């Protein structure tokens, strides 16, 4: 991965870069980037407290979920609990 200049983009351990997603910042361990989401250093990201920051300010952070809000279109950074996948939602996958 390359940042286009001298910066090398790296992903930490146990990260998931979704299909057709792209990344212009480095991320630490246990991060997930939603499929189809392209995050550059200048992407404005909404944080859990409602404030915004440039994605480059999140570079190197652990335990992040980066996704696009389907209603507002905003890119959001959310904390991941436990740092690992918690399994399928049983209610969504019930065959009732």
N, CA, C and O atoms as a CHARMM CRD file, in Angstrom:
* protein
*
  384
    1    1 UNK  N      0.84800  -1.18700   0.00000 PROA 1      0.00000
    2    1 UNK  CA     0.00000   0.00000   0.00000 PROA 1      0.00000
    3    1 UNK  C      0.88100   1.23400   0.00000 PROA 1      0.00000
    4    1 UNK  O      1.95700   1.22600   0.59900 PROA 1      0.00000
    5    2 UNK  N      0.44800   2.27700  -0.65200 PROA 2      0.00000
    6    2 UNK  CA     1.25500   3.48100  -0.75600 PROA 2      0.00000
    7    2 UNK  C      0.39600   4.71000  -0.56000 PROA 2      0.00000
    8    2 UNK  O     -0.75800   4.75400  -0.98500 PROA 2      0.00000
    9    3 UNK  N      0.97400   5.70800   0.08800 PROA 3      0.00000
   10    3 UNK  CA     0.28000   6.97000   0.30900 PROA 3      0.00000
   11    3 UNK  C      0.51100   7.97000  -0.80400 PROA 3      0.00000
   12    3 UNK  O      0.07300   9.11600  -0.69400 PROA 3      0.00000
   13    4 UNK  N      1.18100   7.57700  -1.86600 PROA 4      0.00000
   14    4 UNK  CA     1.38200   8.44500  -3.00200 PROA 4      0.00000
   15    4 UNK  C      2.66700   9.24900  -2.94300 PROA 4      0.00000
   16    4 UNK  O      3.09000   9.80500  -3.95700 PROA 4      0.00000
   17    5 UNK  N      3.28600   9.32100  -1.80200 PROA 5      0.00000
   18    5 UNK  CA     4.55600  10.02100  -1.65900 PROA 5      0.00000
   19    5 UNK  C      5.52700   9.11800  -0.94100 PROA 5      0.00000
   20    5 UNK  O      5.78000   7.99100  -1.36600 PROA 5      0.00000
   21    6 UNK  N      6.06900   9.62000   0.15200 PROA 6      0.00000
   22    6 UNK  CA     7.01400   8.81300   0.92300 PROA 6      0.00000
   23    6 UNK  C      6.32700   8.03400   2.03300 PROA 6      0.00000
   24    6 UNK  O      6.94000   7.16000   2.64600 PROA 6      0.00000
   25    7 UNK  N      5.05800   8.34100   2.29900 PROA 7      0.00000
   26    7 UNK  CA     4.33800   7.65200   3.37500 PROA 7      0.00000
   27    7 UNK  C      3.90600   6.26200   2.92400 PROA 7      0.00000
   28    7 UNK  O      3.32600   6.10300   1.85000 PROA 7      0.00000
   29    8 UNK  N      4.19000   5.26000   3.74800 PROA 8      0.00000
   30    8 UNK  CA     3.75000   3.89400   3.48300 PROA 8      0.00000
   31    8 UNK  C      2.49600   3.64300   4.30900 PROA 8      0.00000
   32    8 UNK  O      2.49000   3.86700   5.51900 PROA 8      0.00000
   33    9 UNK  N      1.44100   3.18300   3.65900 PROA 9      0.00000
   34    9 UNK  CA     0.18000   2.89000   4.33200 PROA 9      0.00000
   35    9 UNK  C      0.23800   1.45100   4.83000 PROA 9      0.00000
   36    9 UNK  O      0.59900   0.54200   4.08200 PROA 9      0.00000
   37   10 UNK  N     -0.12000   1.24900   6.09400 PROA 10     0.00000
   38   10 UNK  CA    -0.09600  -0.10700   6.64500 PROA 10     0.00000
   39   10 UNK  C     -1.37600  -0.38600   7.42200 PROA 10     0.00000
   40   10 UNK  O     -2.00300   0.51700   7.97700 PROA 10     0.00000
   41   11 UNK  N     -1.74000  -1.65400   7.44400 PROA 11     0.00000
   42   11 UNK  CA    -2.87800  -2.12200   8.23100 PROA 11     0.00000
   43   11 UNK  C     -2.34400  -2.99100   9.34800 PROA 11     0.00000
   44   11 UNK  O     -1.42900  -3.78900   9.14700 PROA 11     0.00000
   45   12 UNK  N     -2.92100  -2.83100  10.52600 PROA 12     0.00000
   46   12 UNK  CA    -2.50900  -3.63500  11.66500 PROA 12     0.00000
   47   12 UNK  C     -3.02200  -5.06100  11.55900 PROA 12     0.00000
   48   12 UNK  O     -3.57200  -5.47300  10.53800 PROA 12     0.00000
   49   13 UNK  N     -2.83100  -5.79200  12.62600 PROA 13     0.00000
   50   13 UNK  CA    -3.27500  -7.18600  12.67400 PROA 13     0.00000
   51   13 UNK  C     -4.79000  -7.26800  12.80800 PROA 13     0.00000
   52   13 UNK  O     -5.42400  -6.40900  13.42000 PROA 13     0.00000
   53   14 UNK  N     -5.35400  -8.31400  12.22400 PROA 14     0.00000
   54   14 UNK  CA    -6.78400  -8.62500  12.31000 PROA 14     0.00000
   55   14 UNK  C     -7.67200  -7.50800  11.75300 PROA 14     0.00000
   56   14 UNK  O     -8.79300  -7.32500  12.22800 PROA 14     0.00000
   57   15 UNK  N     -7.19400  -6.76400  10.76300 PROA 15     0.00000
   58   15 UNK  CA    -7.99800  -5.73400  10.10100 PROA 15     0.00000
   59   15 UNK  C     -8.75900  -6.35000   8.93400 PROA 15     0.00000
   60   15 UNK  O     -8.32000  -7.33600   8.34200 PROA 15     0.00000
   61   16 UNK  N     -9.89200  -5.76000   8.61500 PROA 16     0.00000
   62   16 UNK  CA   -10.68900  -6.18400   7.47200 PROA 16     0.00000
   63   16 UNK  C    -10.90000  -4.98100   6.56700 PROA 16     0.00000
   64   16 UNK  O    -11.52300  -3.99700   6.96600 PROA 16     0.00000
   65   17 UNK  N    -10.38500  -5.06200   5.35900 PROA 17     0.00000
   66   17 UNK  CA   -10.60000  -4.04500   4.33800 PROA 17     0.00000
   67   17 UNK  C    -11.65000  -4.61400   3.39500 PROA 17     0.00000
   68   17 UNK  O    -11.37200  -5.53300   2.62600 PROA 17     0.00000
   69   18 UNK  N    -12.86600  -4.05800   3.45900 PROA 18     0.00000
   70   18 UNK  CA   -13.98200  -4.59600   2.69100 PROA 18     0.00000
   71   18 UNK  C    -13.74600  -4.56900   1.19600 PROA 18     0.00000
   72   18 UNK  O    -12.87200  -3.85400   0.70600 PROA 18     0.00000
   73   19 UNK  N    -14.53500  -5.35600   0.47300 PROA 19     0.00000
   74   19 UNK  CA   -14.43300  -5.42000  -0.98600 PROA 19     0.00000
   75   19 UNK  C    -14.61200  -4.03300  -1.58700 PROA 19     0.00000
   76   19 UNK  O    -15.49100  -3.27900  -1.17000 PROA 19     0.00000
   77   20 UNK  N    -13.78100  -3.70000  -2.56500 PROA 20     0.00000
   78   20 UNK  CA   -13.83000  -2.41800  -3.26700 PROA 20     0.00000
   79   20 UNK  C    -13.63800  -1.22100  -2.34500 PROA 20     0.00000
   80   20 UNK  O    -14.07000  -0.11500  -2.67100 PROA 20     0.00000
   81   21 UNK  N    -13.00100  -1.42600  -1.20600 PROA 21     0.00000
   82   21 UNK  CA   -12.67800  -0.32300  -0.30000 PROA 21     0.00000
   83   21 UNK  C    -11.24300   0.11500  -0.56000 PROA 21     0.00000
   84   21 UNK  O    -10.43900  -0.64000  -1.10700 PROA 21     0.00000
   85   22 UNK  N    -10.93700   1.33000  -0.16700 PROA 22     0.00000
   86   22 UNK  CA    -9.58600   1.84300  -0.31800 PROA 22     0.00000
   87   22 UNK  C     -9.20900   2.66200   0.89500 PROA 22     0.00000
   88   22 UNK  O    -10.07000   3.17700   1.60800 PROA 22     0.00000
   89   23 UNK  N     -7.91800   2.77700   1.12000 PROA 23     0.00000
   90   23 UNK  CA    -7.45300   3.42300   2.33800 PROA 23     0.00000
   91   23 UNK  C     -6.22100   4.26500   2.05300 PROA 23     0.00000
   92   23 UNK  O     -5.26400   3.78900   1.44300 PROA 23     0.00000
   93   24 UNK  N     -6.24500   5.51000   2.49000 PROA 24     0.00000
   94   24 UNK  CA    -5.11600   6.41200   2.31600 PROA 24     0.00000
   95   24 UNK  C     -4.47300   6.80300   3.62600 PROA 24     0.00000
   96   24 UNK  O     -3.67100   7.73700   3.66700 PROA 24     0.00000
   97   25 UNK  N     -4.81300   6.09700   4.71000 PROA 25     0.00000
   98   25 UNK  CA    -4.19400   6.30800   6.02000 PROA 25     0.00000
   99   25 UNK  C     -3.80400   4.94400   6.57500 PROA 25     0.00000
  100   25 UNK  O     -4.31800   3.91800   6.13100 PROA 25     0.00000
  101   26 UNK  N     -2.91500   4.93400   7.52400 PROA 26     0.00000
  102   26 UNK  CA    -2.56300   3.68400   8.20900 PROA 26     0.00000
  103   26 UNK  C     -3.55900   3.43700   9.32700 PROA 26     0.00000
  104   26 UNK  O     -4.07500   4.37800   9.92800 PROA 26     0.00000
  105   27 UNK  N     -3.82400   2.18000   9.60200 PROA 27     0.00000
  106   27 UNK  CA    -4.69100   1.82400  10.71900 PROA 27     0.00000
  107   27 UNK  C     -3.98700   0.81500  11.60300 PROA 27     0.00000
  108   27 UNK  O     -3.17800   0.01400  11.13500 PROA 27     0.00000
  109   28 UNK  N     -4.30600   0.86400  12.89100 PROA 28     0.00000
  110   28 UNK  CA    -3.73600  -0.06800  13.84900 PROA 28     0.00000
  111   28 UNK  C     -4.43900  -1.41400  13.78000 PROA 28     0.00000
  112   28 UNK  O     -4.96000  -1.80100  12.73400 PROA 28     0.00000
  113   29 UNK  N     -4.45100  -2.11700  14.88900 PROA 29     0.00000
  114   29 UNK  CA    -5.02200  -3.46300  14.96300 PROA 29     0.00000
  115   29 UNK  C     -6.54500  -3.43800  15.09000 PROA 29     0.00000
  116   29 UNK  O     -7.12400  -2.47900  15.60000 PROA 29     0.00000
  117   30 UNK  N     -7.17800  -4.50800  14.61600 PROA 30     0.00000
  118   30 UNK  CA    -8.60500  -4.77200  14.82700 PROA 30     0.00000
  119   30 UNK  C     -9.52400  -3.70100  14.25100 PROA 30     0.00000
  120   30 UNK  O    -10.49500  -3.31000  14.89800 PROA 30     0.00000
  121   31 UNK  N     -9.23200  -3.22800  13.05400 PROA 31     0.00000
  122   31 UNK  CA   -10.06100  -2.22100  12.39500 PROA 31     0.00000
  123   31 UNK  C    -10.83800  -2.84700  11.24300 PROA 31     0.00000
  124   31 UNK  O    -10.40100  -3.83100  10.64500 PROA 31     0.00000
  125   32 UNK  N    -11.99400  -2.26500  10.94000 PROA 32     0.00000
  126   32 UNK  CA   -12.82400  -2.71100   9.82800 PROA 32     0.00000
  127   32 UNK  C    -13.16600  -1.49400   8.97700 PROA 32     0.00000
  128   32 UNK  O    -13.58400  -0.45900   9.49700 PROA 32     0.00000
  129   33 UNK  N    -12.98600  -1.62700   7.66200 PROA 33     0.00000
  130   33 UNK  CA   -13.36900  -0.59400   6.71600 PROA 33     0.00000
  131   33 UNK  C    -14.47600  -1.18400   5.86000 PROA 33     0.00000
  132   33 UNK  O    -14.27900  -2.19700   5.18900 PROA 33     0.00000
  133   34 UNK  N    -15.63000  -0.55400   5.88300 PROA 34     0.00000
  134   34 UNK  CA   -16.81000  -1.04000   5.17500 PROA 34     0.00000
  135   34 UNK  C    -16.53900  -1.24300   3.68700 PROA 34     0.00000
  136   34 UNK  O    -15.78100  -0.49000   3.07600 PROA 34     0.00000
  137   35 UNK  N    -17.15900  -2.25600   3.12000 PROA 35     0.00000
  138   35 UNK  CA   -17.04100  -2.52100   1.68600 PROA 35     0.00000
  139   35 UNK  C    -17.45900  -1.28900   0.88700 PROA 35     0.00000
  140   35 UNK  O    -18.47600  -0.66100   1.17800 PROA 35     0.00000
  141   36 UNK  N    -16.66100  -0.95500  -0.12100 PROA 36     0.00000
  142   36 UNK  CA   -16.98000   0.15500  -0.99900 PROA 36     0.00000
  143   36 UNK  C    -16.57000   1.52300  -0.49100 PROA 36     0.00000
  144   36 UNK  O    -16.71100   2.51200  -1.21100 PROA 36     0.00000
  145   37 UNK  N    -16.06900   1.60200   0.72400 PROA 37     0.00000
  146   37 UNK  CA   -15.69300   2.89400   1.31100 PROA 37     0.00000
  147   37 UNK  C    -14.24000   3.20300   0.99700 PROA 37     0.00000
  148   37 UNK  O    -13.35800   2.38200   1.25000 PROA 37     0.00000
  149   38 UNK  N    -13.98900   4.37800   0.44800 PROA 38     0.00000
  150   38 UNK  CA   -12.61700   4.81800   0.18700 PROA 38     0.00000
  151   38 UNK  C    -12.32800   5.98900   1.11000 PROA 38     0.00000
  152   38 UNK  O    -12.99200   7.02300   1.03700 PROA 38     0.00000
  153   39 UNK  N    -11.34600   5.83000   1.97100 PROA 39     0.00000
  154   39 UNK  CA   -10.98500   6.85500   2.95500 PROA 39     0.00000
  155   39 UNK  C     -9.60600   7.39700   2.61500 PROA 39     0.00000
  156   39 UNK  O     -8.62000   6.66100   2.65400 PROA 39     0.00000
  157   40 UNK  N     -9.53300   8.68100   2.28100 PROA 40     0.00000
  158   40 UNK  CA    -8.25000   9.34500   2.06100 PROA 40     0.00000
  159   40 UNK  C     -7.89200  10.13200   3.31600 PROA 40     0.00000
  160   40 UNK  O     -8.71700  10.26400   4.22100 PROA 40     0.00000
  161   41 UNK  N     -6.69600  10.64400   3.37800 PROA 41     0.00000
  162   41 UNK  CA    -6.28100  11.43500   4.53000 PROA 41     0.00000
  163   41 UNK  C     -7.16000  12.64800   4.75900 PROA 41     0.00000
  164   41 UNK  O     -7.32800  13.08100   5.89800 PROA 41     0.00000
  165   42 UNK  N     -7.72500  13.20600   3.69100 PROA 42     0.00000
  166   42 UNK  CA    -8.55900  14.39500   3.80600 PROA 42     0.00000
  167   42 UNK  C    -10.03500  14.12900   4.00500 PROA 42     0.00000
  168   42 UNK  O    -10.81700  15.07200   4.12500 PROA 42     0.00000
  169   43 UNK  N    -10.43900  12.86200   4.04400 PROA 43     0.00000
  170   43 UNK  CA   -11.85000  12.53200   4.25400 PROA 43     0.00000
  171   43 UNK  C    -12.30900  13.05000   5.61100 PROA 43     0.00000
  172   43 UNK  O    -11.65500  12.80900   6.62600 PROA 43     0.00000
  173   44 UNK  N    -13.43800  13.76600   5.62800 PROA 44     0.00000
  174   44 UNK  CA   -14.00700  14.24100   6.88900 PROA 44     0.00000
  175   44 UNK  C    -14.76100  13.07900   7.52400 PROA 44     0.00000
  176   44 UNK  O    -15.62000  12.46300   6.89300 PROA 44     0.00000
  177   45 UNK  N    -14.42900  12.78700   8.78100 PROA 45     0.00000
  178   45 UNK  CA   -14.99300  11.64500   9.49600 PROA 45     0.00000
  179   45 UNK  C    -15.74000  12.15000  10.72500 PROA 45     0.00000
  180   45 UNK  O    -15.21900  12.96700  11.48500 PROA 45     0.00000
  181   46 UNK  N    -16.96500  11.65800  10.91600 PROA 46     0.00000
  182   46 UNK  CA   -17.73200  11.98700  12.11500 PROA 46     0.00000
  183   46 UNK  C    -17.34500  11.02100  13.22700 PROA 46     0.00000
  184   46 UNK  O    -17.36000   9.80300  13.04500 PROA 46     0.00000
  185   47 UNK  N    -17.00000  11.58000  14.37500 PROA 47     0.00000
  186   47 UNK  CA   -16.57900  10.78500  15.53100 PROA 47     0.00000
  187   47 UNK  C    -17.78200  10.46600  16.41000 PROA 47     0.00000
  188   47 UNK  O    -18.83000  11.09300  16.25700 PROA 47     0.00000
  189   48 UNK  N    -17.65900   9.50100  17.33300 PROA 48     0.00000
  190   48 UNK  CA   -18.79800   9.10100  18.16600 PROA 48     0.00000
  191   48 UNK  C    -19.44000  10.24500  18.95400 PROA 48     0.00000
  192   48 UNK  O    -20.63400  10.19200  19.25200 PROA 48     0.00000
  193   49 UNK  N    -18.66000  11.28000  19.29600 PROA 49     0.00000
  194   49 UNK  CA   -19.22500  12.39900  20.06200 PROA 49     0.00000
  195   49 UNK  C    -19.88300  13.44800  19.16700 PROA 49     0.00000
  196   49 UNK  O    -20.33200  14.48400  19.65800 PROA 49     0.00000
  197   50 UNK  N    -19.94400  13.18800  17.85200 PROA 50     0.00000
  198   50 UNK  CA   -20.59200  14.10300  16.92300 PROA 50     0.00000
  199   50 UNK  C    -19.66800  15.12300  16.28200 PROA 50     0.00000
  200   50 UNK  O    -20.06700  15.80300  15.33700 PROA 50     0.00000
  201   51 UNK  N    -18.44600  15.24500  16.77200 PROA 51     0.00000
  202   51 UNK  CA   -17.48500  16.15700  16.16400 PROA 51     0.00000
  203   51 UNK  C    -16.91400  15.52100  14.90100 PROA 51     0.00000
  204   51 UNK  O    -17.10200  14.33000  14.65000 PROA 51     0.00000
  205   52 UNK  N    -16.22000  16.32700  14.11400 PROA 52     0.00000
  206   52 UNK  CA   -15.60300  15.80100  12.90400 PROA 52     0.00000
  207   52 UNK  C    -14.10000  16.01600  12.94200 PROA 52     0.00000
  208   52 UNK  O    -13.59700  16.90700  13.62600 PROA 52     0.00000
  209   53 UNK  N    -13.39800  15.18000  12.19300 PROA 53     0.00000
  210   53 UNK  CA   -11.94300  15.27400  12.08100 PROA 53     0.00000
  211   53 UNK  C    -11.55200  14.76000  10.70900 PROA 53     0.00000
  212   53 UNK  O    -12.31900  14.03900  10.07000 PROA 53     0.00000
  213   54 UNK  N    -10.37500  15.12300  10.25900 PROA 54     0.00000
  214   54 UNK  CA    -9.83900  14.55900   9.02400 PROA 54     0.00000
  215   54 UNK  C     -9.36400  13.14100   9.33400 PROA 54     0.00000
  216   54 UNK  O     -8.87600  12.87000  10.43000 PROA 54     0.00000
  217   55 UNK  N     -9.50900  12.25400   8.37800 PROA 55     0.00000
  218   55 UNK  CA    -9.12000  10.85600   8.57900 PROA 55     0.00000
  219   55 UNK  C     -7.65000  10.73500   8.96600 PROA 55     0.00000
  220   55 UNK  O     -7.29100   9.83100   9.72100 PROA 55     0.00000
  221   56 UNK  N     -6.78900  11.62800   8.46700 PROA 56     0.00000
  222   56 UNK  CA    -5.35900  11.54500   8.80800 PROA 56     0.00000
  223   56 UNK  C     -5.13800  11.65100  10.32100 PROA 56     0.00000
  224   56 UNK  O     -4.13800  11.15200  10.83600 PROA 56     0.00000
  225   57 UNK  N     -6.07000  12.29900  11.03700 PROA 57     0.00000
  226   57 UNK  CA    -5.95300  12.40100  12.49500 PROA 57     0.00000
  227   57 UNK  C     -6.20600  11.06600  13.18400 PROA 57     0.00000
  228   57 UNK  O     -5.84700  10.89500  14.34900 PROA 57     0.00000
  229   58 UNK  N     -6.81700  10.12400  12.48500 PROA 58     0.00000
  230   58 UNK  CA    -7.10500   8.79500  13.03900 PROA 58     0.00000
  231   58 UNK  C     -6.03500   7.77600  12.66700 PROA 58     0.00000
  232   58 UNK  O     -6.09000   6.62700  13.10400 PROA 58     0.00000
  233   59 UNK  N     -5.06900   8.19000  11.86500 PROA 59     0.00000
  234   59 UNK  CA    -4.04100   7.27300  11.38400 PROA 59     0.00000
  235   59 UNK  C     -3.34800   6.56400  12.54100 PROA 59     0.00000
  236   59 UNK  O     -2.90400   7.19900  13.49800 PROA 59     0.00000
  237   60 UNK  N     -3.26300   5.23900  12.44100 PROA 60     0.00000
  238   60 UNK  CA    -2.59500   4.42800  13.45400 PROA 60     0.00000
  239   60 UNK  C     -3.46800   3.98300  14.61000 PROA 60     0.00000
  240   60 UNK  O     -3.00700   3.23900  15.47500 PROA 60     0.00000
  241   61 UNK  N     -4.72700   4.42400  14.64700 PROA 61     0.00000
  242   61 UNK  CA    -5.61300   4.06100  15.75300 PROA 61     0.00000
  243   61 UNK  C     -6.03200   2.59200  15.67000 PROA 61     0.00000
  244   61 UNK  O     -6.13500   2.02400  14.58200 PROA 61     0.00000
  245   62 UNK  N     -6.26900   1.99500  16.82000 PROA 62     0.00000
  246   62 UNK  CA    -6.75900   0.61600  16.92400 PROA 62     0.00000
  247   62 UNK  C     -8.27400   0.60100  17.11000 PROA 62     0.00000
  248   62 UNK  O     -8.87100   1.60800  17.49200 PROA 62     0.00000
  249   63 UNK  N     -8.88300  -0.54100  16.83900 PROA 63     0.00000
  250   63 UNK  CA   -10.28900  -0.82100  17.17700 PROA 63     0.00000
  251   63 UNK  C    -11.28300   0.17100  16.58300 PROA 63     0.00000
  252   63 UNK  O    -12.16300   0.66200  17.29000 PROA 63     0.00000
  253   64 UNK  N    -11.15300   0.46900  15.29400 PROA 64     0.00000
  254   64 UNK  CA   -12.08500   1.38100  14.63000 PROA 64     0.00000
  255   64 UNK  C    -12.93200   0.64300  13.60600 PROA 64     0.00000
  256   64 UNK  O    -12.46800  -0.28500  12.94300 PROA 64     0.00000
  257   65 UNK  N    -14.17300   1.06900  13.49100 PROA 65     0.00000
  258   65 UNK  CA   -15.04500   0.67900  12.39400 PROA 65     0.00000
  259   65 UNK  C    -15.27800   1.93700  11.57600 PROA 65     0.00000
  260   65 UNK  O    -15.81600   2.91600  12.09300 PROA 65     0.00000
  261   66 UNK  N    -14.88500   1.92900  10.31900 PROA 66     0.00000
  262   66 UNK  CA   -15.12600   3.05700   9.41800 PROA 66     0.00000
  263   66 UNK  C    -16.23300   2.65400   8.46600 PROA 66     0.00000
  264   66 UNK  O    -16.12500   1.64600   7.76700 PROA 66     0.00000
  265   67 UNK  N    -17.31100   3.45100   8.43700 PROA 67     0.00000
  266   67 UNK  CA   -18.45900   3.13400   7.59200 PROA 67     0.00000
  267   67 UNK  C    -19.09100   4.41900   7.07500 PROA 67     0.00000
  268   67 UNK  O    -18.84700   5.50300   7.60600 PROA 67     0.00000
  269   68 UNK  N    -19.90600   4.28400   6.03100 PROA 68     0.00000
  270   68 UNK  CA   -20.66100   5.42500   5.51800 PROA 68     0.00000
  271   68 UNK  C    -22.09800   5.28800   6.00700 PROA 68     0.00000
  272   68 UNK  O    -22.72600   4.24400   5.83500 PROA 68     0.00000
  273   69 UNK  N    -22.60900   6.35100   6.61700 PROA 69     0.00000
  274   69 UNK  CA   -23.98600   6.36700   7.08600 PROA 69     0.00000
  275   69 UNK  C    -24.90100   6.40200   5.86200 PROA 69     0.00000
  276   69 UNK  O    -24.78300   7.30100   5.03000 PROA 69     0.00000
  277   70 UNK  N    -25.80300   5.44300   5.74400 PROA 70     0.00000
  278   70 UNK  CA   -26.63600   5.32300   4.54700 PROA 70     0.00000
  279   70 UNK  C    -27.70600   6.40800   4.45600 PROA 70     0.00000
  280   70 UNK  O    -28.28300   6.61200   3.38800 PROA 70     0.00000
  281   71 UNK  N    -27.97800   7.09900   5.54500 PROA 71     0.00000
  282   71 UNK  CA   -28.97800   8.16500   5.53200 PROA 71     0.00000
  283   71 UNK  C    -28.33200   9.51500   5.23800 PROA 71     0.00000
  284   71 UNK  O    -28.80100  10.25900   4.37700 PROA 71     0.00000
  285   72 UNK  N    -27.25700   9.82700   5.95300 PROA 72     0.00000
  286   72 UNK  CA   -26.62600  11.14200   5.81300 PROA 72     0.00000
  287   72 UNK  C    -25.49100  11.16100   4.80000 PROA 72     0.00000
  288   72 UNK  O    -25.14100  12.22400   4.28800 PROA 72     0.00000
  289   73 UNK  N    -24.91300  10.00600   4.50500 PROA 73     0.00000
  290   73 UNK  CA   -23.76100   9.93900   3.60900 PROA 73     0.00000
  291   73 UNK  C    -22.44300  10.24100   4.28900 PROA 73     0.00000
  292   73 UNK  O    -21.39000  10.17600   3.65400 PROA 73     0.00000
  293   74 UNK  N    -22.48300  10.57000   5.57000 PROA 74     0.00000
  294   74 UNK  CA   -21.26100  10.90300   6.30600 PROA 74     0.00000
  295   74 UNK  C    -20.43300   9.65200   6.57400 PROA 74     0.00000
  296   74 UNK  O    -20.97700   8.57600   6.81900 PROA 74     0.00000
  297   75 UNK  N    -19.11500   9.80600   6.52500 PROA 75     0.00000
  298   75 UNK  CA   -18.21500   8.72600   6.92700 PROA 75     0.00000
  299   75 UNK  C    -18.10500   8.78400   8.44200 PROA 75     0.00000
  300   75 UNK  O    -17.84400   9.84600   9.00700 PROA 75     0.00000
  301   76 UNK  N    -18.30000   7.65500   9.09900 PROA 76     0.00000
  302   76 UNK  CA   -18.28300   7.59100  10.56100 PROA 76     0.00000
  303   76 UNK  C    -17.17500   6.67300  11.05100 PROA 76     0.00000
  304   76 UNK  O    -16.88300   5.64600  10.43700 PROA 76     0.00000
  305   77 UNK  N    -16.56400   7.05400  12.15900 PROA 77     0.00000
  306   77 UNK  CA   -15.59100   6.20500  12.85500 PROA 77     0.00000
  307   77 UNK  C    -16.21400   5.81200  14.18100 PROA 77     0.00000
  308   77 UNK  O    -16.51600   6.66800  15.01300 PROA 77     0.00000
  309   78 UNK  N    -16.40400   4.53000  14.37300 PROA 78     0.00000
  310   78 UNK  CA   -17.01600   4.02500  15.59900 PROA 78     0.00000
  311   78 UNK  C    -16.04800   3.08200  16.29500 PROA 78     0.00000
  312   78 UNK  O    -15.25900   2.40500  15.63700 PROA 78     0.00000
  313   79 UNK  N    -16.10100   3.03400  17.62100 PROA 79     0.00000
  314   79 UNK  CA   -15.23600   2.08100  18.33200 PROA 79     0.00000
  315   79 UNK  C    -15.76000   0.66500  18.15100 PROA 79     0.00000
  316   79 UNK  O    -16.96900   0.43800  18.10400 PROA 79     0.00000
  317   80 UNK  N    -14.84400  -0.27400  18.05100 PROA 80     0.00000
  318   80 UNK  CA   -15.22200  -1.68500  17.98100 PROA 80     0.00000
  319   80 UNK  C    -15.06100  -2.27400  19.37300 PROA 80     0.00000
  320   80 UNK  O    -13.98800  -2.16600  19.96700 PROA 80     0.00000
  321   81 UNK  N    -16.09000  -2.88300  19.89300 PROA 81     0.00000
  322   81 UNK  CA   -15.99800  -3.47400  21.22600 PROA 81     0.00000
  323   81 UNK  C    -15.29000  -4.81200  21.15700 PROA 81     0.00000
  324   81 UNK  O    -15.61700  -5.65100  20.31800 PROA 81     0.00000
  325   82 UNK  N    -14.33300  -5.01200  22.02600 PROA 82     0.00000
  326   82 UNK  CA   -13.64300  -6.29000  22.11300 PROA 82     0.00000
  327   82 UNK  C    -12.54700  -6.49600  21.09600 PROA 82     0.00000
  328   82 UNK  O    -11.71800  -7.39000  21.26300 PROA 82     0.00000
  329   83 UNK  N    -12.51700  -5.69200  20.04500 PROA 83     0.00000
  330   83 UNK  CA   -11.45500  -5.79500  19.06300 PROA 83     0.00000
  331   83 UNK  C    -11.52800  -7.00400  18.15000 PROA 83     0.00000
  332   83 UNK  O    -10.61300  -7.22500  17.35600 PROA 83     0.00000
  333   84 UNK  N    -12.58200  -7.78700  18.24000 PROA 84     0.00000
  334   84 UNK  CA   -12.71300  -8.91900  17.33200 PROA 84     0.00000
  335   84 UNK  C    -14.18200  -9.12400  16.99900 PROA 84     0.00000
  336   84 UNK  O    -15.06700  -8.62200  17.69300 PROA 84     0.00000
  337   85 UNK  N    -14.42800  -9.86700  15.92900 PROA 85     0.00000
  338   85 UNK  CA   -15.78300 -10.08500  15.47300 PROA 85     0.00000
  339   85 UNK  C    -16.57900 -10.81200  16.53900 PROA 85     0.00000
  340   85 UNK  O    -16.10100 -11.78100  17.12900 PROA 85     0.00000
  341   86 UNK  N    -17.78800 -10.34700  16.78600 PROA 86     0.00000
  342   86 UNK  CA   -18.61900 -10.90200  17.85000 PROA 86     0.00000
  343   86 UNK  C    -19.64000 -11.91600  17.34800 PROA 86     0.00000
  344   86 UNK  O    -20.47400 -12.37800  18.12700 PROA 86     0.00000
  345   87 UNK  N    -19.59600 -12.26700  16.08300 PROA 87     0.00000
  346   87 UNK  CA   -20.50300 -13.28100  15.55800 PROA 87     0.00000
  347   87 UNK  C    -21.72700 -12.68200  14.89200 PROA 87     0.00000
  348   87 UNK  O    -21.92000 -11.46600  14.89200 PROA 87     0.00000
  349   88 UNK  N    -22.55300 -13.55400  14.32400 PROA 88     0.00000
  350   88 UNK  CA   -23.76000 -13.11900  13.64500 PROA 88     0.00000
  351   88 UNK  C    -24.82200 -12.70700  14.64500 PROA 88     0.00000
  352   88 UNK  O    -24.87300 -13.21900  15.76400 PROA 88     0.00000
  353   89 UNK  N    -25.66400 -11.78200  14.23200 PROA 89     0.00000
  354   89 UNK  CA   -26.79700 -11.38000  15.04100 PROA 89     0.00000
  355   89 UNK  C    -27.86300 -12.46600  14.89000 PROA 89     0.00000
  356   89 UNK  O    -28.44300 -12.63000  13.81700 PROA 89     0.00000
  357   90 UNK  N    -28.11200 -13.20000  15.96400 PROA 90     0.00000
  358   90 UNK  CA   -29.02900 -14.34100  15.91200 PROA 90     0.00000
  359   90 UNK  C    -30.42400 -13.93800  15.44400 PROA 90     0.00000
  360   90 UNK  O    -31.07100 -14.69500  14.72100 PROA 90     0.00000
  361   91 UNK  N    -30.90000 -12.75300  15.84700 PROA 91     0.00000
  362   91 UNK  CA   -32.23500 -12.30800  15.45600 PROA 91     0.00000
  363   91 UNK  C    -32.33400 -12.08700  13.94900 PROA 91     0.00000
  364   91 UNK  O    -33.37300 -12.36700  13.35100 PROA 91     0.00000
  365   92 UNK  N    -31.27300 -11.59200  13.33500 PROA 92     0.00000
  366   92 UNK  CA   -31.29500 -11.34500  11.89500 PROA 92     0.00000
  367   92 UNK  C    -31.17300 -12.62500  11.08600 PROA 92     0.00000
  368   92 UNK  O    -31.60100 -12.67200   9.93300 PROA 92     0.00000
  369   93 UNK  N    -30.59900 -13.65500  11.67400 PROA 93     0.00000
  370   93 UNK  CA   -30.34500 -14.88500  10.93900 PROA 93     0.00000
  371   93 UNK  C    -31.25800 -16.03700  11.35400 PROA 93     0.00000
  372   93 UNK  O    -31.01900 -17.18500  10.98000 PROA 93     0.00000
  373   94 UNK  N    -32.29800 -15.73400  12.12300 PROA 94     0.00000
  374   94 UNK  CA   -33.26700 -16.76300  12.51000 PROA 94     0.00000
  375   94 UNK  C    -34.13700 -17.11200  11.30500 PROA 94     0.00000
  376   94 UNK  O    -34.43200 -16.25400  10.47200 PROA 94     0.00000
  377   95 UNK  N    -34.53500 -18.35000  11.22200 PROA 95     0.00000
  378   95 UNK  CA   -35.37300 -18.80300  10.10600 PROA 95     0.00000
  379   95 UNK  C    -36.83300 -18.91000  10.50500 PROA 95     0.00000
  380   95 UNK  O    -37.54200 -19.81000  10.05700 PROA 95     0.00000
  381   96 UNK  N    -37.27500 -18.00100  11.33800 PROA 96     0.00000
  382   96 UNK  CA   -38.66700 -18.03800  11.80800 PROA 96     0.00000
  383   96 UNK  C    -39.59700 -17.44700  10.77800 PROA 96     0.00000
  384   96 UNK  O    -40.80700 -17.39300  10.99700 PROA 96     0.00000
